[in-house]
Amino acid sequence: MHTGRRSPSPTAAPADTASQPEDSVESSDLFKGRRELIIRHNQERYVLRITRQGKLILNK
């Protein structure tokens, strides 16, 4: 017989803090008033830009 009750939902597992970076950097500290910056990673060049809407775009 169906009682209309739902079984309790499982509780969320705690976040894996080992995979989360401990330090953070403010984007304003990186950009220093500019709209784009160059990032070199594994001998590749990437451009990180701030859009007009204030979002970040990373292009190779």
PDBQT receptor file of N, H, CA, C and O in Angstrom, charges set to zero:
ATOM      1  N   MET A   1       0.828  -1.179   0.000  1.00  0.00    +0.000 N 
ATOM      2  CA  MET A   1       0.000   0.000   0.000  1.00  0.00    +0.000 C 
ATOM      3  C   MET A   1       0.876   1.248   0.000  1.00  0.00    +0.000 C 
ATOM      4  O   MET A   1       1.869   1.302   0.726  1.00  0.00    +0.000 OA
ATOM      5  N   HIS A   2       0.527   2.246  -0.799  1.00  0.00    +0.000 N 
ATOM      6  H   HIS A   2      -0.280   2.203  -1.389  1.00  0.00    +0.000 HD
ATOM      7  CA  HIS A   2       1.293   3.484  -0.911  1.00  0.00    +0.000 C 
ATOM      8  C   HIS A   2       0.767   4.485   0.108  1.00  0.00    +0.000 C 
ATOM      9  O   HIS A   2      -0.420   4.811   0.114  1.00  0.00    +0.000 OA
ATOM     10  N   THR A   3       1.664   4.976   0.978  1.00  0.00    +0.000 N 
ATOM     11  H   THR A   3       2.629   4.711   0.974  1.00  0.00    +0.000 HD
ATOM     12  CA  THR A   3       1.244   5.889   2.044  1.00  0.00    +0.000 C 
ATOM     13  C   THR A   3       1.401   7.352   1.662  1.00  0.00    +0.000 C 
ATOM     14  O   THR A   3       0.974   8.230   2.413  1.00  0.00    +0.000 OA
ATOM     15  N   GLY A   4       2.007   7.636   0.505  1.00  0.00    +0.000 N 
ATOM     16  H   GLY A   4       2.353   6.923  -0.105  1.00  0.00    +0.000 HD
ATOM     17  CA  GLY A   4       2.218   9.026   0.119  1.00  0.00    +0.000 C 
ATOM     18  C   GLY A   4       3.478   9.620   0.706  1.00  0.00    +0.000 C 
ATOM     19  O   GLY A   4       3.809  10.771   0.425  1.00  0.00    +0.000 OA
ATOM     20  N   ARG A   5       4.182   8.860   1.512  1.00  0.00    +0.000 N 
ATOM     21  H   ARG A   5       3.913   7.925   1.741  1.00  0.00    +0.000 HD
ATOM     22  CA  ARG A   5       5.431   9.348   2.095  1.00  0.00    +0.000 C 
ATOM     23  C   ARG A   5       6.587   9.043   1.161  1.00  0.00    +0.000 C 
ATOM     24  O   ARG A   5       6.600   8.034   0.457  1.00  0.00    +0.000 OA
ATOM     25  N   ARG A   6       7.527   9.918   1.177  1.00  0.00    +0.000 N 
ATOM     26  H   ARG A   6       7.517  10.738   1.749  1.00  0.00    +0.000 HD
ATOM     27  CA  ARG A   6       8.757   9.690   0.418  1.00  0.00    +0.000 C 
ATOM     28  C   ARG A   6       9.827   9.204   1.371  1.00  0.00    +0.000 C 
ATOM     29  O   ARG A   6       9.841   9.557   2.550  1.00  0.00    +0.000 OA
ATOM     30  N   SER A   7      10.710   8.399   0.849  1.00  0.00    +0.000 N 
ATOM     31  H   SER A   7      10.699   8.112  -0.108  1.00  0.00    +0.000 HD
ATOM     32  CA  SER A   7      11.843   7.996   1.680  1.00  0.00    +0.000 C 
ATOM     33  C   SER A   7      12.752   9.204   1.849  1.00  0.00    +0.000 C 
ATOM     34  O   SER A   7      12.830  10.057   0.965  1.00  0.00    +0.000 OA
ATOM     35  N   PRO A   8      13.429   9.275   2.968  1.00  0.00    +0.000 N 
ATOM     36  CA  PRO A   8      14.297  10.436   3.199  1.00  0.00    +0.000 C 
ATOM     37  C   PRO A   8      15.366  10.525   2.121  1.00  0.00    +0.000 C 
ATOM     38  O   PRO A   8      15.914   9.513   1.686  1.00  0.00    +0.000 OA
ATOM     39  N   SER A   9      15.655  11.755   1.695  1.00  0.00    +0.000 N 
ATOM     40  H   SER A   9      15.209  12.578   2.049  1.00  0.00    +0.000 HD
ATOM     41  CA  SER A   9      16.686  11.928   0.675  1.00  0.00    +0.000 C 
ATOM     42  C   SER A   9      18.052  11.724   1.309  1.00  0.00    +0.000 C 
ATOM     43  O   SER A   9      18.262  12.067   2.472  1.00  0.00    +0.000 OA
ATOM     44  N   PRO A  10      18.971  11.169   0.546  1.00  0.00    +0.000 N 
ATOM     45  CA  PRO A  10      20.315  10.958   1.102  1.00  0.00    +0.000 C 
ATOM     46  C   PRO A  10      20.990  12.300   1.358  1.00  0.00    +0.000 C 
ATOM     47  O   PRO A  10      20.775  13.266   0.626  1.00  0.00    +0.000 OA
ATOM     48  N   THR A  11      21.791  12.347   2.385  1.00  0.00    +0.000 N 
ATOM     49  H   THR A  11      21.966  11.562   2.980  1.00  0.00    +0.000 HD
ATOM     50  CA  THR A  11      22.509  13.582   2.688  1.00  0.00    +0.000 C 
ATOM     51  C   THR A  11      23.679  13.712   1.731  1.00  0.00    +0.000 C 
ATOM     52  O   THR A  11      24.246  12.718   1.278  1.00  0.00    +0.000 OA
ATOM     53  N   ALA A  12      24.024  14.933   1.436  1.00  0.00    +0.000 N 
ATOM     54  H   ALA A  12      23.563  15.741   1.804  1.00  0.00    +0.000 HD
ATOM     55  CA  ALA A  12      25.137  15.188   0.522  1.00  0.00    +0.000 C 
ATOM     56  C   ALA A  12      26.441  14.790   1.187  1.00  0.00    +0.000 C 
ATOM     57  O   ALA A  12      26.654  15.020   2.377  1.00  0.00    +0.000 OA
ATOM     58  N   ALA A  13      27.288  14.199   0.402  1.00  0.00    +0.000 N 
ATOM     59  H   ALA A  13      27.115  14.012  -0.565  1.00  0.00    +0.000 HD
ATOM     60  CA  ALA A  13      28.610  13.825   0.911  1.00  0.00    +0.000 C 
ATOM     61  C   ALA A  13      29.428  15.094   1.099  1.00  0.00    +0.000 C 
ATOM     62  O   ALA A  13      29.266  16.045   0.334  1.00  0.00    +0.000 OA
ATOM     63  N   PRO A  14      30.299  15.129   2.096  1.00  0.00    +0.000 N 
ATOM     64  CA  PRO A  14      31.124  16.318   2.294  1.00  0.00    +0.000 C 
ATOM     65  C   PRO A  14      32.024  16.552   1.083  1.00  0.00    +0.000 C 
ATOM     66  O   PRO A  14      32.465  15.607   0.430  1.00  0.00    +0.000 OA
ATOM     67  N   ALA A  15      32.283  17.807   0.798  1.00  0.00    +0.000 N 
ATOM     68  H   ALA A  15      31.925  18.575   1.328  1.00  0.00    +0.000 HD
ATOM     69  CA  ALA A  15      33.141  18.153  -0.339  1.00  0.00    +0.000 C 
ATOM     70  C   ALA A  15      34.547  17.632  -0.103  1.00  0.00    +0.000 C 
ATOM     71  O   ALA A  15      35.037  17.609   1.026  1.00  0.00    +0.000 OA
ATOM     72  N   ASP A  16      35.174  17.224  -1.165  1.00  0.00    +0.000 N 
ATOM     73  H   ASP A  16      34.776  17.242  -2.082  1.00  0.00    +0.000 HD
ATOM     74  CA  ASP A  16      36.552  16.746  -1.091  1.00  0.00    +0.000 C 
ATOM     75  C   ASP A  16      37.470  17.957  -1.033  1.00  0.00    +0.000 C 
ATOM     76  O   ASP A  16      37.809  18.539  -2.063  1.00  0.00    +0.000 OA
ATOM     77  N   THR A  17      37.867  18.329   0.169  1.00  0.00    +0.000 N 
ATOM     78  H   THR A  17      37.592  17.855   1.006  1.00  0.00    +0.000 HD
ATOM     79  CA  THR A  17      38.683  19.528   0.328  1.00  0.00    +0.000 C 
ATOM     80  C   THR A  17      40.098  19.336  -0.177  1.00  0.00    +0.000 C 
ATOM     81  O   THR A  17      40.798  20.322  -0.410  1.00  0.00    +0.000 OA
ATOM     82  N   ALA A  18      40.543  18.108  -0.355  1.00  0.00    +0.000 N 
ATOM     83  H   ALA A  18      39.975  17.307  -0.167  1.00  0.00    +0.000 HD
ATOM     84  CA  ALA A  18      41.897  17.868  -0.844  1.00  0.00    +0.000 C 
ATOM     85  C   ALA A  18      42.050  18.339  -2.285  1.00  0.00    +0.000 C 
ATOM     86  O   ALA A  18      43.155  18.698  -2.694  1.00  0.00    +0.000 OA
ATOM     87  N   SER A  19      40.976  18.348  -3.061  1.00  0.00    +0.000 N 
ATOM     88  H   SER A  19      40.079  18.057  -2.729  1.00  0.00    +0.000 HD
ATOM     89  CA  SER A  19      41.080  18.753  -4.460  1.00  0.00    +0.000 C 
ATOM     90  C   SER A  19      40.823  20.246  -4.659  1.00  0.00    +0.000 C 
ATOM     91  O   SER A  19      40.938  20.743  -5.779  1.00  0.00    +0.000 OA
ATOM     92  N   GLN A  20      40.481  20.962  -3.602  1.00  0.00    +0.000 N 
ATOM     93  H   GLN A  20      40.388  20.559  -2.692  1.00  0.00    +0.000 HD
ATOM     94  CA  GLN A  20      40.205  22.388  -3.717  1.00  0.00    +0.000 C 
ATOM     95  C   GLN A  20      41.459  23.187  -3.381  1.00  0.00    +0.000 C 
ATOM     96  O   GLN A  20      42.155  22.876  -2.414  1.00  0.00    +0.000 OA
ATOM     97  N   PRO A  21      41.750  24.225  -4.183  1.00  0.00    +0.000 N 
ATOM     98  CA  PRO A  21      42.936  25.035  -3.878  1.00  0.00    +0.000 C 
ATOM     99  C   PRO A  21      42.766  25.777  -2.559  1.00  0.00    +0.000 C 
ATOM    100  O   PRO A  21      41.671  26.223  -2.215  1.00  0.00    +0.000 OA
ATOM    101  N   GLU A  22      43.851  25.898  -1.841  1.00  0.00    +0.000 N 
ATOM    102  H   GLU A  22      44.740  25.536  -2.120  1.00  0.00    +0.000 HD
ATOM    103  CA  GLU A  22      43.808  26.579  -0.546  1.00  0.00    +0.000 C 
ATOM    104  C   GLU A  22      43.884  28.089  -0.700  1.00  0.00    +0.000 C 
ATOM    105  O   GLU A  22      43.287  28.825   0.085  1.00  0.00    +0.000 OA
ATOM    106  N   ASP A  23      44.610  28.551  -1.698  1.00  0.00    +0.000 N 
ATOM    107  H   ASP A  23      45.095  27.952  -2.335  1.00  0.00    +0.000 HD
ATOM    108  CA  ASP A  23      44.799  29.983  -1.895  1.00  0.00    +0.000 C 
ATOM    109  C   ASP A  23      43.867  30.485  -2.984  1.00  0.00    +0.000 C 
ATOM    110  O   ASP A  23      43.459  29.731  -3.867  1.00  0.00    +0.000 OA
ATOM    111  N   SER A  24      43.542  31.744  -2.911  1.00  0.00    +0.000 N 
ATOM    112  H   SER A  24      43.874  32.357  -2.193  1.00  0.00    +0.000 HD
ATOM    113  CA  SER A  24      42.759  32.369  -3.975  1.00  0.00    +0.000 C 
ATOM    114  C   SER A  24      43.394  33.711  -4.314  1.00  0.00    +0.000 C 
ATOM    115  O   SER A  24      44.112  34.303  -3.508  1.00  0.00    +0.000 OA
ATOM    116  N   VAL A  25      43.110  34.173  -5.522  1.00  0.00    +0.000 N 
ATOM    117  H   VAL A  25      42.526  33.693  -6.177  1.00  0.00    +0.000 HD
ATOM    118  CA  VAL A  25      43.654  35.430  -6.012  1.00  0.00    +0.000 C 
ATOM    119  C   VAL A  25      42.499  36.247  -6.567  1.00  0.00    +0.000 C 
ATOM    120  O   VAL A  25      41.678  35.726  -7.322  1.00  0.00    +0.000 OA
ATOM    121  N   GLU A  26      42.427  37.491  -6.211  1.00  0.00    +0.000 N 
ATOM    122  H   GLU A  26      43.094  37.914  -5.597  1.00  0.00    +0.000 HD
ATOM    123  CA  GLU A  26      41.408  38.384  -6.765  1.00  0.00    +0.000 C 
ATOM    124  C   GLU A  26      41.776  38.715  -8.208  1.00  0.00    +0.000 C 
ATOM    125  O   GLU A  26      42.937  38.993  -8.512  1.00  0.00    +0.000 OA
ATOM    126  N   SER A  27      40.793  38.684  -9.084  1.00  0.00    +0.000 N 
ATOM    127  H   SER A  27      39.850  38.458  -8.837  1.00  0.00    +0.000 HD
ATOM    128  CA  SER A  27      41.059  38.988 -10.491  1.00  0.00    +0.000 C 
ATOM    129  C   SER A  27      41.608  40.403 -10.651  1.00  0.00    +0.000 C 
ATOM    130  O   SER A  27      42.433  40.648 -11.532  1.00  0.00    +0.000 OA
ATOM    131  N   SER A  28      41.167  41.326  -9.820  1.00  0.00    +0.000 N 
ATOM    132  H   SER A  28      40.497  41.127  -9.105  1.00  0.00    +0.000 HD
ATOM    133  CA  SER A  28      41.669  42.705  -9.907  1.00  0.00    +0.000 C 
ATOM    134  C   SER A  28      43.169  42.767  -9.621  1.00  0.00    +0.000 C 
ATOM    135  O   SER A  28      43.869  43.625 -10.161  1.00  0.00    +0.000 OA
ATOM    136  N   ASP A  29      43.665  41.863  -8.774  1.00  0.00    +0.000 N 
ATOM    137  H   ASP A  29      43.097  41.166  -8.336  1.00  0.00    +0.000 HD
ATOM    138  CA  ASP A  29      45.101  41.809  -8.503  1.00  0.00    +0.000 C 
ATOM    139  C   ASP A  29      45.871  41.292  -9.713  1.00  0.00    +0.000 C 
ATOM    140  O   ASP A  29      47.010  41.699  -9.943  1.00  0.00    +0.000 OA
ATOM    141  N   LEU A  30      45.263  40.406 -10.482  1.00  0.00    +0.000 N 
ATOM    142  H   LEU A  30      44.338  40.076 -10.296  1.00  0.00    +0.000 HD
ATOM    143  CA  LEU A  30      45.911  39.885 -11.687  1.00  0.00    +0.000 C 
ATOM    144  C   LEU A  30      45.864  40.890 -12.835  1.00  0.00    +0.000 C 
ATOM    145  O   LEU A  30      46.873  41.120 -13.501  1.00  0.00    +0.000 OA
ATOM    146  N   PHE A  31      44.710  41.481 -13.065  1.00  0.00    +0.000 N 
ATOM    147  H   PHE A  31      43.890  41.294 -12.523  1.00  0.00    +0.000 HD
ATOM    148  CA  PHE A  31      44.514  42.353 -14.222  1.00  0.00    +0.000 C 
ATOM    149  C   PHE A  31      45.066  43.759 -14.011  1.00  0.00    +0.000 C 
ATOM    150  O   PHE A  31      45.467  44.405 -14.979  1.00  0.00    +0.000 OA
ATOM    151  N   LYS A  32      45.097  44.244 -12.784  1.00  0.00    +0.000 N 
ATOM    152  H   LYS A  32      44.770  43.718 -11.998  1.00  0.00    +0.000 HD
ATOM    153  CA  LYS A  32      45.641  45.569 -12.448  1.00  0.00    +0.000 C 
ATOM    154  C   LYS A  32      45.101  46.657 -13.372  1.00  0.00    +0.000 C 
ATOM    155  O   LYS A  32      45.864  47.466 -13.900  1.00  0.00    +0.000 OA
ATOM    156  N   GLY A  33      43.774  46.673 -13.565  1.00  0.00    +0.000 N 
ATOM    157  H   GLY A  33      43.155  46.016 -13.136  1.00  0.00    +0.000 HD
ATOM    158  CA  GLY A  33      43.147  47.712 -14.371  1.00  0.00    +0.000 C 
ATOM    159  C   GLY A  33      43.064  47.412 -15.858  1.00  0.00    +0.000 C 
ATOM    160  O   GLY A  33      42.409  48.149 -16.594  1.00  0.00    +0.000 OA
ATOM    161  N   ARG A  34      43.705  46.361 -16.311  1.00  0.00    +0.000 N 
ATOM    162  H   ARG A  34      44.238  45.763 -15.712  1.00  0.00    +0.000 HD
ATOM    163  CA  ARG A  34      43.652  45.993 -17.733  1.00  0.00    +0.000 C 
ATOM    164  C   ARG A  34      42.456  45.102 -17.998  1.00  0.00    +0.000 C 
ATOM    165  O   ARG A  34      41.823  44.626 -17.057  1.00  0.00    +0.000 OA
ATOM    166  N   ARG A  35      42.135  44.867 -19.259  1.00  0.00    +0.000 N 
ATOM    167  H   ARG A  35      42.650  45.254 -20.024  1.00  0.00    +0.000 HD
ATOM    168  CA  ARG A  35      41.018  44.002 -19.654  1.00  0.00    +0.000 C 
ATOM    169  C   ARG A  35      41.491  42.623 -20.089  1.00  0.00    +0.000 C 
ATOM    170  O   ARG A  35      40.675  41.712 -20.229  1.00  0.00    +0.000 OA
ATOM    171  N   GLU A  36      42.800  42.447 -20.307  1.00  0.00    +0.000 N 
ATOM    172  H   GLU A  36      43.463  43.186 -20.194  1.00  0.00    +0.000 HD
ATOM    173  CA  GLU A  36      43.294  41.124 -20.682  1.00  0.00    +0.000 C 
ATOM    174  C   GLU A  36      44.708  40.928 -20.175  1.00  0.00    +0.000 C 
ATOM    175  O   GLU A  36      45.438  41.887 -19.922  1.00  0.00    +0.000 OA
ATOM    176  N   LEU A  37      45.079  39.662 -20.031  1.00  0.00    +0.000 N 
ATOM    177  H   LEU A  37      44.486  38.883 -20.237  1.00  0.00    +0.000 HD
ATOM    178  CA  LEU A  37      46.440  39.334 -19.646  1.00  0.00    +0.000 C 
ATOM    179  C   LEU A  37      46.843  38.038 -20.334  1.00  0.00    +0.000 C 
ATOM    180  O   LEU A  37      46.000  37.231 -20.726  1.00  0.00    +0.000 OA
ATOM    181  N   ILE A  38      48.146  37.861 -20.468  1.00  0.00    +0.000 N 
ATOM    182  H   ILE A  38      48.831  38.517 -20.150  1.00  0.00    +0.000 HD
ATOM    183  CA  ILE A  38      48.709  36.675 -21.109  1.00  0.00    +0.000 C 
ATOM    184  C   ILE A  38      49.126  35.699 -20.017  1.00  0.00    +0.000 C 
ATOM    185  O   ILE A  38      49.760  36.078 -19.032  1.00  0.00    +0.000 OA
ATOM    186  N   ILE A  39      48.761  34.441 -20.209  1.00  0.00    +0.000 N 
ATOM    187  H   ILE A  39      48.246  34.133 -21.009  1.00  0.00    +0.000 HD
ATOM    188  CA  ILE A  39      49.168  33.373 -19.296  1.00  0.00    +0.000 C 
ATOM    189  C   ILE A  39      49.992  32.380 -20.101  1.00  0.00    +0.000 C 
ATOM    190  O   ILE A  39      49.550  31.916 -21.152  1.00  0.00    +0.000 OA
ATOM    191  N   ARG A  40      51.173  32.054 -19.623  1.00  0.00    +0.000 N 
ATOM    192  H   ARG A  40      51.532  32.431 -18.769  1.00  0.00    +0.000 HD
ATOM    193  CA  ARG A  40      51.989  31.021 -20.253  1.00  0.00    +0.000 C 
ATOM    194  C   ARG A  40      51.876  29.764 -19.409  1.00  0.00    +0.000 C 
ATOM    195  O   ARG A  40      52.106  29.783 -18.199  1.00  0.00    +0.000 OA
ATOM    196  N   HIS A  41      51.512  28.659 -20.078  1.00  0.00    +0.000 N 
ATOM    197  H   HIS A  41      51.325  28.643 -21.061  1.00  0.00    +0.000 HD
ATOM    198  CA  HIS A  41      51.329  27.386 -19.384  1.00  0.00    +0.000 C 
ATOM    199  C   HIS A  41      51.816  26.270 -20.294  1.00  0.00    +0.000 C 
ATOM    200  O   HIS A  41      51.358  26.145 -21.430  1.00  0.00    +0.000 OA
ATOM    201  N   ASN A  42      52.751  25.454 -19.794  1.00  0.00    +0.000 N 
ATOM    202  H   ASN A  42      53.123  25.556 -18.871  1.00  0.00    +0.000 HD
ATOM    203  CA  ASN A  42      53.313  24.343 -20.580  1.00  0.00    +0.000 C 
ATOM    204  C   ASN A  42      53.752  24.799 -21.965  1.00  0.00    +0.000 C 
ATOM    205  O   ASN A  42      53.439  24.158 -22.968  1.00  0.00    +0.000 OA
ATOM    206  N   GLN A  43      54.469  25.894 -22.010  1.00  0.00    +0.000 N 
ATOM    207  H   GLN A  43      54.723  26.415 -21.195  1.00  0.00    +0.000 HD
ATOM    208  CA  GLN A  43      55.017  26.469 -23.237  1.00  0.00    +0.000 C 
ATOM    209  C   GLN A  43      53.943  26.872 -24.244  1.00  0.00    +0.000 C 
ATOM    210  O   GLN A  43      54.221  26.983 -25.439  1.00  0.00    +0.000 OA
ATOM    211  N   GLU A  44      52.730  27.090 -23.770  1.00  0.00    +0.000 N 
ATOM    212  H   GLU A  44      52.505  27.000 -22.800  1.00  0.00    +0.000 HD
ATOM    213  CA  GLU A  44      51.631  27.579 -24.601  1.00  0.00    +0.000 C 
ATOM    214  C   GLU A  44      51.232  28.963 -24.098  1.00  0.00    +0.000 C 
ATOM    215  O   GLU A  44      51.437  29.290 -22.929  1.00  0.00    +0.000 OA
ATOM    216  N   ARG A  45      50.663  29.770 -24.987  1.00  0.00    +0.000 N 
ATOM    217  H   ARG A  45      50.497  29.504 -25.937  1.00  0.00    +0.000 HD
ATOM    218  CA  ARG A  45      50.232  31.127 -24.655  1.00  0.00    +0.000 C 
ATOM    219  C   ARG A  45      48.707  31.172 -24.639  1.00  0.00    +0.000 C 
ATOM    220  O   ARG A  45      48.054  30.739 -25.589  1.00  0.00    +0.000 OA
ATOM    221  N   TYR A  46      48.149  31.698 -23.555  1.00  0.00    +0.000 N 
ATOM    222  H   TYR A  46      48.680  32.050 -22.784  1.00  0.00    +0.000 HD
ATOM    223  CA  TYR A  46      46.707  31.852 -23.399  1.00  0.00    +0.000 C 
ATOM    224  C   TYR A  46      46.407  33.314 -23.101  1.00  0.00    +0.000 C 
ATOM    225  O   TYR A  46      47.217  34.009 -22.487  1.00  0.00    +0.000 OA
ATOM    226  N   VAL A  47      45.240  33.778 -23.536  1.00  0.00    +0.000 N 
ATOM    227  H   VAL A  47      44.582  33.214 -24.035  1.00  0.00    +0.000 HD
ATOM    228  CA  VAL A  47      44.804  35.143 -23.251  1.00  0.00    +0.000 C 
ATOM    229  C   VAL A  47      43.558  35.056 -22.378  1.00  0.00    +0.000 C 
ATOM    230  O   VAL A  47      42.566  34.432 -22.753  1.00  0.00    +0.000 OA
ATOM    231  N   LEU A  48      43.622  35.686 -21.214  1.00  0.00    +0.000 N 
ATOM    232  H   LEU A  48      44.429  36.193 -20.909  1.00  0.00    +0.000 HD
ATOM    233  CA  LEU A  48      42.484  35.760 -20.305  1.00  0.00    +0.000 C 
ATOM    234  C   LEU A  48      41.915  37.167 -20.403  1.00  0.00    +0.000 C 
ATOM    235  O   LEU A  48      42.616  38.149 -20.162  1.00  0.00    +0.000 OA
ATOM    236  N   ARG A  49      40.630  37.256 -20.762  1.00  0.00    +0.000 N 
ATOM    237  H   ARG A  49      40.060  36.458 -20.959  1.00  0.00    +0.000 HD
ATOM    238  CA  ARG A  49      39.982  38.554 -20.974  1.00  0.00    +0.000 C 
ATOM    239  C   ARG A  49      38.785  38.723 -20.049  1.00  0.00    +0.000 C 
ATOM    240  O   ARG A  49      38.130  37.753 -19.666  1.00  0.00    +0.000 OA
ATOM    241  N   ILE A  50      38.513  39.980 -19.699  1.00  0.00    +0.000 N 
ATOM    242  H   ILE A  50      39.045  40.768 -20.010  1.00  0.00    +0.000 HD
ATOM    243  CA  ILE A  50      37.285  40.335 -18.992  1.00  0.00    +0.000 C 
ATOM    244  C   ILE A  50      36.321  40.874 -20.047  1.00  0.00    +0.000 C 
ATOM    245  O   ILE A  50      36.657  41.810 -20.771  1.00  0.00    +0.000 OA
ATOM    246  N   THR A  51      35.133  40.294 -20.137  1.00  0.00    +0.000 N 
ATOM    247  H   THR A  51      34.860  39.534 -19.548  1.00  0.00    +0.000 HD
ATOM    248  CA  THR A  51      34.133  40.739 -21.108  1.00  0.00    +0.000 C 
ATOM    249  C   THR A  51      33.437  42.005 -20.620  1.00  0.00    +0.000 C 
ATOM    250  O   THR A  51      33.629  42.437 -19.483  1.00  0.00    +0.000 OA
ATOM    251  N   ARG A  52      32.632  42.589 -21.492  1.00  0.00    +0.000 N 
ATOM    252  H   ARG A  52      32.476  42.238 -22.415  1.00  0.00    +0.000 HD
ATOM    253  CA  ARG A  52      31.845  43.773 -21.107  1.00  0.00    +0.000 C 
ATOM    254  C   ARG A  52      30.872  43.451 -19.988  1.00  0.00    +0.000 C 
ATOM    255  O   ARG A  52      30.516  44.323 -19.195  1.00  0.00    +0.000 OA
ATOM    256  N   GLN A  53      30.440  42.194 -19.923  1.00  0.00    +0.000 N 
ATOM    257  H   GLN A  53      30.730  41.486 -20.567  1.00  0.00    +0.000 HD
ATOM    258  CA  GLN A  53      29.513  41.771 -18.866  1.00  0.00    +0.000 C 
ATOM    259  C   GLN A  53      30.236  41.390 -17.577  1.00  0.00    +0.000 C 
ATOM    260  O   GLN A  53      29.599  41.005 -16.597  1.00  0.00    +0.000 OA
ATOM    261  N   GLY A  54      31.584  41.497 -17.577  1.00  0.00    +0.000 N 
ATOM    262  H   GLY A  54      32.102  41.810 -18.374  1.00  0.00    +0.000 HD
ATOM    263  CA  GLY A  54      32.353  41.199 -16.379  1.00  0.00    +0.000 C 
ATOM    264  C   GLY A  54      32.704  39.736 -16.203  1.00  0.00    +0.000 C 
ATOM    265  O   GLY A  54      33.132  39.326 -15.124  1.00  0.00    +0.000 OA
ATOM    266  N   LYS A  55      32.526  38.937 -17.255  1.00  0.00    +0.000 N 
ATOM    267  H   LYS A  55      32.178  39.269 -18.131  1.00  0.00    +0.000 HD
ATOM    268  CA  LYS A  55      32.868  37.514 -17.185  1.00  0.00    +0.000 C 
ATOM    269  C   LYS A  55      34.277  37.308 -17.714  1.00  0.00    +0.000 C 
ATOM    270  O   LYS A  55      34.826  38.163 -18.410  1.00  0.00    +0.000 OA
ATOM    271  N   LEU A  56      34.854  36.162 -17.374  1.00  0.00    +0.000 N 
ATOM    272  H   LEU A  56      34.409  35.468 -16.809  1.00  0.00    +0.000 HD
ATOM    273  CA  LEU A  56      36.201  35.839 -17.836  1.00  0.00    +0.000 C 
ATOM    274  C   LEU A  56      36.138  34.861 -18.998  1.00  0.00    +0.000 C 
ATOM    275  O   LEU A  56      35.361  33.906 -18.985  1.00  0.00    +0.000 OA
ATOM    276  N   ILE A  57      36.975  35.115 -20.009  1.00  0.00    +0.000 N 
ATOM    277  H   ILE A  57      37.607  35.890 -20.020  1.00  0.00    +0.000 HD
ATOM    278  CA  ILE A  57      37.092  34.238 -21.172  1.00  0.00    +0.000 C 
ATOM    279  C   ILE A  57      38.568  33.899 -21.332  1.00  0.00    +0.000 C 
ATOM    280  O   ILE A  57      39.419  34.789 -21.337  1.00  0.00    +0.000 OA
ATOM    281  N   LEU A  58      38.868  32.607 -21.462  1.00  0.00    +0.000 N 
ATOM    282  H   LEU A  58      38.177  31.884 -21.457  1.00  0.00    +0.000 HD
ATOM    283  CA  LEU A  58      40.238  32.152 -21.678  1.00  0.00    +0.000 C 
ATOM    284  C   LEU A  58      40.328  31.565 -23.079  1.00  0.00    +0.000 C 
ATOM    285  O   LEU A  58      39.602  30.630 -23.416  1.00  0.00    +0.000 OA
ATOM    286  N   ASN A  59      41.229  32.124 -23.902  1.00  0.00    +0.000 N 
ATOM    287  H   ASN A  59      41.818  32.885 -23.628  1.00  0.00    +0.000 HD
ATOM    288  CA  ASN A  59      41.451  31.641 -25.267  1.00  0.00    +0.000 C 
ATOM    289  C   ASN A  59      42.893  31.222 -25.437  1.00  0.00    +0.000 C 
ATOM    290  O   ASN A  59      43.801  31.778 -24.818  1.00  0.00    +0.000 OA
ATOM    291  N   LYS A  60      43.084  30.235 -26.285  1.00  0.00    +0.000 N 
ATOM    292  H   LYS A  60      42.347  29.784 -26.788  1.00  0.00    +0.000 HD
ATOM    293  CA  LYS A  60      44.436  29.780 -26.601  1.00  0.00    +0.000 C 
ATOM    294  C   LYS A  60      44.950  30.563 -27.778  1.00  0.00    +0.000 C 
ATOM    295  O   LYS A  60      46.078  30.344 -28.220  1.00  0.00    +0.000 OA
TER     296      LYS A  60
